[in-house]
């Protein structure tokens, strides 16, 4: 199938087959797609928590209003923004650029100064909002990669972020959960998989000039 056909195939899975698990290769492919997500300046000001442990998934389900996707899915992917978007984060990123591209760090001074200017002038609230938007880009790449690999996923905002942070120890890591996506394989009993996809007509959605 083409990518478009696979995007037609995918849907927000409501009922996963709890007996089916992603292989290590499938999981690695999904996470590689997330790692390759474009972000502002390339900073990747978030981390991605991968939960497979059944006991932890049970706790996350309780913090997600009892939604079964949390326990029935093979894995739960939690996107969490950095809560300290500061000079240290920028400096570490610039170090990584220099090492990855094998160039003298001094040649990156102008780019580093540009990023620091942005980081230093924004309030903490705006920086968190900015970073949160980046996690949604990563979520989009995860969903597209999952469709390409014929892996089911369900993007979800219906969870108690504070409780997730507590269960996963995110606050101590300088992180705050923003959006989640259980991934796995659809159950034959999920009637949503047989419904026609509903989207706005092209003439209503797109504006051409």
Buried (B, 14 or more C-beta within 10 A) or exposed (E): EEEEEBBBEBBEBBBBBBEBBBEEEBBEBBBEBBEEBEBBBEBBBBBBBBBEEEEBBEBBBBBBEEBBBBBBBBBBBBBBBBBEBBEEBBBEBBEEBBEEEEEEEEEBEEBBEEBBEBBEEBEEEEBBEBBBEBBBBBBEBBBBBBBBBEBBBBBBEEBBBEBBBBBBEBEEBBBBBBBBBBBBBBBEEBEEBEEEEEEEEEEEEEEEE
